[in-house]
């Protein structure tokens, strides 16, 4: 019996994960820069085996907080 809409609404929310390379492309920086952000804790990530996955929302949140006014 397939789950109905009510069951889906109560289940875990769907999180989209990006690879380090995808984050680097999105932010237009090097992969090393992304690794530095992850290791410093500025960009949250989960470790999957030997690689990292970054929640897409975390990237957008980081970028929103990185804006500043010039002059």
N, C-alpha and C positions, 0 to 999 in steps of 0.2 A: 504494500500500500504506500503510494508516494506521499511525502510530507505535504501538508497544506500550508497556506500562506502564514497562518498563525504560528505554526511550529518554526518556520524559517525566521520570523521576526524575533523569536525568543532565542534562537541559536546564536553561536558565536558570530561576531561580525567579520566580514571578509576584509582581510588586509592584503594590499598589493605590495609585494616586495620587489626591490630593484637590486641588481648586481652592482658591484663597485664600478664596473665599467659603464653601466647605464647611468649611474649617478654622476660620474665624471663627465659624460657626454651632456647630460641635462644641465649641469652647472658650468660647463665649458672650462673645466680644470683637469689636471692630470689625475690619474688613479692614485698616485702617491699622496696627493692633497686630500683625497677622500679617505685614504687609510689613516692619515694624520688626524683628520676630524673624528674618525671613528675611535681611534686609540686614545685621543684626548677626552673623549666623552661628549664632545660638542654635537656629534651626530649619532643618535642611537642606532644600534644595529644588533642583529642576532648572528651567532656563529652557526654555520651549517657545515659540519665537517671541517675542512681547512679554509673555507671561504666565508665571507660575510654577506648578509642580505640586509638591506636598509629599507624600512617601511617608506613607501612613497610619500605618505603624509608628513613624515619626519623631515624629508628633504624640503618640502614646501614650507613647513614651519620654520626650519632653519633659515631659508632664504628670506622669508618675510621679516624675521628678526635681524637680518643682516643689513637692511636698508638704513641709510643715514643721510641727513641733509648736508649738502655741501654749500658753504659760503653764504 
